[in-house]
Amino acid sequence: MYFFKTFTFINMSAVESKTKYIFVTGGVTSSLGKGIISASLAKLLQARGYSATIQKLDPYINIDPGTLNPYEHGECYVTEDGAETDLDLGHYERFLNVPTSQANNVTTGRIYQSVINKERQGDYLGETVQVIPHITDEIKHCIKLLGEDNRFDFVITEIGGTVGDIESLPYVEAIRQLKWELGNRCVVIHLTLIPYLAAAKELKTKPTQHSVKTMQEYGVQPDILVCRTEKHLNEGIRTKIALFCNVSTAAVIESIDTDSIYRVPLLMREEKLDLQVLKKTKMSANCSAELSSWEVFLNRLQNPVHTVKIALVGKYVELMDAYKSIIESLIHAGTSNECKVDLKMVHSEHITNTNIQTLLGDVSGILVAPGFGERGIEGKISAIQYARVNKIPFFGICLGMQCATIEFARNVLGMDNAHSTEVLPKTPHPVIDIMEEQKKVSKKGGTMRLGAYECKIESNSKVSAIYNKDFISERHRHRFEFNNNYLEIFEKNGMHAVGFNPDSNLVEIIELQNHPWFVGVQFHPEYKSTVASPHPLFVDFVKSAMEYSQKEIND
């Protein structure tokens, strides 16, 4: 009897997980596109009928990117469960059309915080806490968390940074251990650069050889090499790379520069990256990678019928990654309308009453971006006034909606010095004020109103028709809100609050009467737009901008 129970327990443990783990590392240089390669591979596996998820392991010591300046790290992406995460998670969701969570982004800060907390609680029973095994065990735990209960056939883990960085060493060591423990359930893909020297007219493989050698010195042999290049790799180069890096020629995958990130899954399918992964994990490849809907999207993206110019007004416009999700949402919406969105990035700090016509006179839509702080806010307010007066389609997101509220209070309601208490704490007209539950918050990291919240939409509103539903759920990232003490006077003068959180009565959506398209939202719709499901607000905004453009031509 006892033997039977023991045997059953061991047997269950042996088969508790069949999940395959794929690691994507980078070499030679940063910004080669590990996130896009990871998302493309996951898309191909998904197209073959497998379930896949992707996580990002970031070597920095911040707990999350929530307190990082966009100049440091680009956009902070927010998940449904309220995690502030790396922008690569946006790529994962846009490609796979599957939500991510806090478990999909892990930082060195979180790893060390967890280990230190366990040490303080006495979990290590007096042991000396060290990088190996305690830090690496915590990393392995976070990696395998997504594979519990066989929820996914594949867990793809992207390792941030570049191999050779001192910050990445514990992660590479964790990979070495997992590769030993999991056998053919584990595959390492190394993304590297094959530079082209114009003077010599040659592609050079030496940087890749050195990068792989560094991996080998750490005890990890890559199974597949994905080679980023601006020129095609011939068979001679592939054979040379394979010989010096201990992989098969078929496992040397070309990743050539392309005009769109959305073409990469098709390029990786041509290179048979997914087949290499399936072969090495001993998984069936009987089903073909069917991407017809993706190909339709790409064809419409590459062959638009119309073009419309839209201004994105923000204070980080010189850094495209700061508004990555908004830019991609406009691409999705443009494709849905068979239209190319010609995006004009306008720095809000540069906008003045004397140059606003020059900066915005040629656009058919104005989107005012989210953000924090005083810098550039007056330029955003001026841009909104220009859109309102000239009846140009306007879309305000988070701070963009708050700026629309301030502009209306000042220029329509006659409230001089109306402002947000974030910028002007002693404003006589605090039309935007800090949320009640935020007043006692002193810590910055992870303390905002974050994640998905419900919103009830007024049934007779423009936005209700756009969503075609009365209840929605959208993601948030803010501390300040519309001050409901001013709601009545706004309503009387044509600015209507048409969306409310049913629990807190927080104003979520405003729209302007007698204007072709003037909508502000407190939430971030850009986080939910994907290739398969473009966000309806962006789709309708682009459609309205196209109509405005056509009207201008006819007039």
Protein Blocks (a to p, Z undefined) as FASTA:
>chain_A
ZZmmmmmmmmmmmmmpccdcdddddehiahkopmmmmmmmmmmmmmnopacddddddfbf
bfblklpcfklnopadddfkopacdfklmmmmmmnopacdfklpccfklmmmmmmmmmmn
opnnopacdfblklmmmmmmmmmmmmgghlafbdcdddehjehiaklmmmmmmmmmmmmm
nmmmbccdddddddddfklopacfklmmmmmmmmmmnopacfbdcdddfbdcdfklmmmm
mmmnopafklpccddddfbfklmmmmmmmnommmmmmmmnopafkbccdfklmmmmmmmm
mmcfbdcddddddfklmpmklmmmmmmmmmmmmmmnopacddddddfklpcfklmmmmmm
mccbdcddededjehklmmmmmmmmmmmnopacddehjlmmmmmmmmmmmmnopghiacf
klmmmbcblfbccdfklmmpmbfghpacedjddddddfkbmklmmnopabdcdddddfbd
cdfklmmmmmmnopacfbdcfklopafbdcdehifbdcddfbdfklmgcfklccfklmmm
mmmmmmmmmmmmmZZ
